[in-house]
Amino acid sequence: MHDPVSEQVDAYNAKDIDRFCACYHDDVVIEDGDGTVRSSSIETMRIAYGSMFARYPDIRAEILSRIRIGPWVIDEERVTGRTAEPMRAIAIYLVRDGKIASVRFLTDGLPRR
């Protein structure tokens, strides 16, 4: 079974922007914890993540825990390679028709061990 959430994590860690973006709908909505839309298209996402992959070649996301409820996938992540200290985040994905339709990222913005 195709799992776009697991696939996009693998692509993120490989810095493979084409494979990463293929996991998302063209009109994917990315929100922060307050519900502010940070991106609403795959083109915007491609530019942002492509730039991040180039700027932080050692960036990596480790999934600490995952919960699946119907079309929802909730990951607790530990991200390294972007800041001096690891950062902790929660990503809430909505999967529709085999692709990620939306993501909300929750983080306190502070690096965590």
Secondary structure, 3 states (H helix, E strand, C coil): CCCHHHHHHHHHHHCCHHHHHCCEEEEEEEECCCCCEEECCHHHHHHHHHHHHHHCCCCEEEEEEEEEECCEEEEEEEEECCCCCCEEEEEEEEEECCEEEEEEEECCCCECC
